Amino acid sequence: MMTSELIGCQVYDAEGQVVGTVHDLHFRLRVQPDGSQACQLDALECGGIGLGHRLGYGEHAMRGPWPFPQLFRYLARRSLAVPWSQITAVNRPRIDVSARRDQLQPARRRRG
């Protein structure tokens, strides 16, 4: 499976409740024993951020006509990170995880 095939899948928690739709993938850079580097899938991002984040609204980088910045920032706060280690099954278009929705962490930290 290609990682791009994960985008758009519905994620379900351990109780069968919808977590959200995958709209982004988080990768971690790993250094191999031979000194080379490789990217490893670390987490799926699910929730309502999607297009707004891609346009730059989710990280306060984009200013635009009201109400877009406020709307996209609100949706970004509701986005959740699903660690790849908690994925139990990938049966496109469904992805199951071992955690409950309330155990998942926000995908983006609020800036102080």
Backbone as a ProteinNet text record, in pm:
[ID]
protein_1_A
[PRIMARY]
MMTSELIGCQVYDAEGQVVGTVHDLHFRLRVQPDGSQACQLDALECGGIGLGHRLGYGEHAMRGPWPFPQLFRYLARRSLAVPWSQITAVNRPRIDVSARRDQLQPARRRRG
[TERTIARY]
83.9	0	88.4	51	122.5	62.7	148.8	98.4	-10.1	-3.1	-104.4	-242.8	-250.2	-379	-447.2	-373.8	-431.9	-514	-477.3	-550.4	-694.5	-787.5	-929.1	-996.2	-919.3	-977.6	-1045.2	-1148.8	-1216.6	-1146.1	-1119	-1053.8	-1158.1	-1154.8	-1247.9	-1168.8	-1217.8	-1147.3	-1179	-1127.1	-1141.8	-1287.8	-1373.1	-1514.6	-1600.1	-1535.5	-1608	-1661.5	-1624.4	-1668.3	-1576.5	-1632.9	-1553.7	-1462.1	-1332.5	-1234.9	-1230.5	-1234.7	-1232.2	-1172.1	-1157.3	-1099.5	-952.4	-868.9	-725.3	-704	-640.4	-613	-465.6	-383.5	-240	-165.2	-39.2	47.6	167	209.2	326.6	438.7	555.3	671.3	780.4	865.7	980	1104.4	1205.7	1332.3	1413.5	1454.5	1532.6	1671.3	1770.9	1907.3	1934.9	1972.4	2000.8	2139.7	2167.4	2299.4	2415.3	2389.3	2495.8	2511.5	2433.2	2442.6	2344.6	2279.2	2180.4	2054.1	1969.2	1846.2	1725.6	1619	1494.7	1376.8	1268.8	1146.2	1060.5	999.8	913.1	779.5	669.9	537.2	519.1	486.8	477.3	332.3	248.3	110	21.5	-107.9	-209.5	-276.6	-310	-383.8	-526.1	-621.2	-763	-840.8	-943.5	-1029.4	-1070.8	-1099.4	-1157	-1063.4	-932.5	-841.7	-821.4	-790.3	-774.9	-728.5	-816.4	-784.1	-732	-789.8	-745.8	-599.6	-555.1	-414.6	-324.2	-365	-285	-274.3	-372.4	-368.5	-290.2	-246.6	-165.6	-241.9	-370.7	-449.9	-429.7	-399.1	-390.7	-276.7	-171.7	-52.7	-34.9	-135.8	-133	-41.7	-4.2	83.9	5.3	-121.3	-201.3	-304.4	-311.9	-417.5	-508.3	-634.8	-725.1	-858.2	-950.7	-1081.9	-1153.1	-1210.7	-1290.4	-1402.8	-1443.7	-1414.1	-1315.8	-1247.2	-1162.6	-1057.1	-976.6	-873.7	-932.4	-1039.9	-1100.5	-1158.8	-1225.2	-1286.4	-1180.4	-1076.2	-974.1	-893.4	-868.9	-798.7	-883.7	-1014.1	-1105.1	-1101	-1109.6	-1105.7	-971.5	-862.8	-729.6	-719.5	-782.6	-777.9	-846	-936.1	-1011.3	-944.8	-837.7	-767.5	-688.2	-693	-627.4	-515.8	-412.4	-302.1	-325	-316.8	-330	-193.2	-122.9	9.6	1.5	95.6	96.2	104.5	167.7	180.4	45	-58.3	-190.5	-285.4	-237.4	-319.8	-327.5	-449.3	-466.6	-506.1	-571.2	-612.6	-630	-588.1	-610.4	-680.4	-809.8	-892.2	-961.6	-891.1	-939.5	-1085.7	-1168.2	-1140.3	-1150.3	-1138.1	-1150.7	-1015.8	-986.3	-867.1	-912.3	-870.9	-906.8	-786.1	-811.5	-703.7	-737.1	-633.8	-652	-695	-685.6	-720.3	-862.9	-918	-1045.8	-1018.7	-1117.2	-1102.8	-1054.7	-1107.1	-1069.8	-927.5	-861.5	-723	-622.7	-670	-581.3	-545.3	-427.1	-375.7	-408.1	-419.1	-436	-317	-344.8	-239.5	-150.4	-205.2	-129.3	-137.2	-23.9	-17.8	-50.9	-123.4	-154.6	-31	-11.4	102.7	67.5	163.1	139	171.8
-117.9	0	124.1	220.2	347.5	437.9	521.7	609.4	703.4	743.8	834.2	770.4	638.9	570	583.2	628.7	647.8	776.2	877.2	1004.1	978	1029.8	1014.5	895.8	807.9	692.7	738.4	665.8	692.2	613.6	678.3	613.6	587.6	465.1	423.4	383.2	423.2	391.7	249.6	212.7	78	41.2	141.2	116.5	126.5	144.3	153.4	291.4	392.4	529.6	597.5	684.3	754.9	856.5	850.3	948.4	1063.3	1032	1133.5	1078.3	1166.4	1131	1169.3	1081	1109.8	1220.1	1329.4	1438.3	1474.8	1412.7	1441.5	1324.9	1311.7	1207.7	1274.8	1223.8	1276.3	1173.7	1220.8	1133.6	1177.1	1081.5	1108.4	1066.4	1151.3	1120.6	1029.3	915	816.7	804.4	795.8	773.2	623.6	562.7	419.9	392	267.6	233.2	267.1	263.4	295	445.4	526.4	671.2	732.3	650.3	703.1	743.3	819.1	865.5	810.7	788	738.3	798	821.2	870.2	750.9	760.2	654.5	717.1	653	702.5	696.1	809.5	820.5	829.9	903.5	923.3	966.8	943.2	993	1111.4	1211.5	1325.8	1319.8	1322.3	1309.4	1426.3	1464.2	1568.7	1666.5	1788	1885.5	1989.6	1970	2076.5	2079.5	1969.2	1950.3	2067.4	2118.6	2223.6	2350.5	2389.6	2512	2507.1	2392.8	2379.5	2388.3	2323.8	2328.1	2469.6	2552.1	2691.7	2781.4	2726.7	2802.8	2862.6	2837	2897.4	2829.2	2700.6	2626.3	2667.6	2726.9	2760.2	2911.5	2988	3133.9	3200.9	3130.6	3188.3	3270.2	3240.5	3305	3396.5	3515	3608.7	3622.1	3629.7	3636.1	3694.6	3691.2	3749.4	3675.4	3753.6	3696.4	3618.6	3506.4	3433.3	3317.4	3311.6	3195.5	3167.2	3263.9	3230.6	3171.9	3231.7	3183.6	3042.6	3020.6	2890	2781	2805	2702.7	2677.4	2779.4	2758.4	2676.5	2701	2622.5	2475.5	2450.4	2313.3	2247.7	2323.7	2269.4	2222.2	2291.6	2251.6	2117.4	2080.7	1956.6	1838.6	1862.2	1757.9	1670.7	1538.6	1443.9	1368.3	1333.8	1252.6	1108.5	1017.1	875.6	812	774.1	713.2	586.8	571.8	455.2	326.8	331.1	213.2	166.3	251.8	214.1	168.5	163.2	115.4	-36.4	-89.7	-234.8	-297.5	-221	-275.1	-162.1	-189.1	-95.7	-174.2	-151.1	-212.8	-99.5	-40.9	76.1	67.8	162.2	296.1	306.3	195.3	195.7	166.2	242	218.3	205.8	98.5	75.9	100.5	158.7	186.2	121.6	98.9	30.6	123.8	253.7	350.7	402.7	455.2	527.1	670.3	732.5	869.2	964.8	950.7	1043	1020.9	914.6	888.5	946.4	992.4	1046.2	1191.6	1231.6	1365.7	1459.9	1589.6	1686	1677.6	1693.2	1683.3	1806.4	1919.6	2045.5	2108.6	2151.8	2219.9	2366.1	2423	2566.9	2647.1	2752.3	2841.6	2936.3	2951.4	3036.1	3173.5
0	0	0	-80	-82.4	24.9	84.6	190.9	139.8	13.9	-40.3	-39.8	-34.8	-30.8	105.1	206.7	339.9	347.2	266.3	265.2	221.8	299.7	268.5	335	398.4	468	597.5	638	764.9	874.8	987.1	1100.6	1208.5	1262.8	1367.7	1491.3	1608.2	1732.9	1779.8	1895.9	1949.6	1977.4	1994.4	2021.2	1895.5	1780.4	1654.4	1621	1700.8	1676.8	1575.1	1494.6	1393.8	1460.8	1428.2	1474.4	1375.4	1247.8	1143.2	1015.7	920	790.9	789.4	737.5	728.4	626.1	669	576.8	570	654	650.5	712.7	675.1	729.2	794.2	909.2	978.7	966.6	925.3	910.2	1006.8	1041.9	1129	1052.7	1057.8	992.1	1083.3	1030.8	1106.4	1044.8	1129.8	1083.9	1095.7	983.4	978.6	1035.9	1076	1129.3	1035.6	904.8	809.3	786.1	858	845.9	747.3	666.9	573.3	649.4	583	645.6	571.2	644.2	585.7	661.8	590.9	654.7	692.4	811	859.9	896.9	855.1	889.4	1040.4	1100.7	1245.9	1293.6	1220.6	1264.8	1148.9	1166.2	1074.6	1141.4	1064.6	1119.3	1067.4	1161.2	1128.2	1185.6	1116.4	1168.5	1062	1103.5	1013.7	958	964	921	770.4	708	565	481.8	399.7	303.9	370.2	482	550.4	589.6	636.8	674.8	551.4	445.3	322.6	266.4	294.4	249.2	344.3	458.8	552.3	668.3	679.2	785.6	920.3	922.6	1047.2	1137.9	1083.5	1161.9	1178.6	1160	1174.9	1072.1	967.3	867.4	764.8	750.5	646	709.4	659.1	698.2	576.5	599.9	485.9	525.6	433.7	461.7	574.2	662.4	768.5	702.3	744.7	867.1	846.4	732.6	703.1	808.5	852	951.7	1080.4	1130.3	1253.7	1235.8	1124.6	1098.1	1087.6	1008.8	989.4	1116.3	1197.5	1324.5	1420.5	1421.1	1504.4	1463.4	1334.1	1285.4	1315.4	1308.6	1336.7	1480.7	1573.2	1714.2	1737.3	1648.3	1663.4	1592.9	1523.9	1450.7	1547.5	1527.4	1617.2	1546.6	1621.5	1570.5	1614.4	1518.9	1547.2	1523.5	1630.1	1612.4	1526.9	1435.5	1347.4	1429.8	1544.9	1630.6	1684.2	1678.8	1728.9	1618.4	1495.7	1384.4	1393.7	1395.8	1405.7	1272.5	1183.3	1054	953.5	831.7	720.6	611.9	599.2	495.5	421.6	327.7	256.6	224.5	255.7	306.9	459.2	529.1	675.7	740.6	848.3	928.7	1073.9	1139.9	1280.2	1368.9	1487.6	1582.9	1717.6	1798	1926	2039.3	2019.5	2124.6	2105.7	2214.8	2206.2	2160.2	2102.2	2051.1	2159	2280.6	2388.3	2440	2396.4	2434.9	2335.5	2220.9	2117.8	2148.2	2106.5	2132.3	2015.7	2044	1934.6	1839.3	1710.7	1610.2	1611.4	1646.9	1645	1782.3	1830.6	1959.8	1940.2	2035.6	2029.6	2062.3	1990.3	2018.1	2129.6	2221	2337.7	2311.3
[MASK]
++++++++++++++++++++++++++++++++++++++++++++++++++++++++++++++++++++++++++++++++++++++++++++++++++++++++++++++++

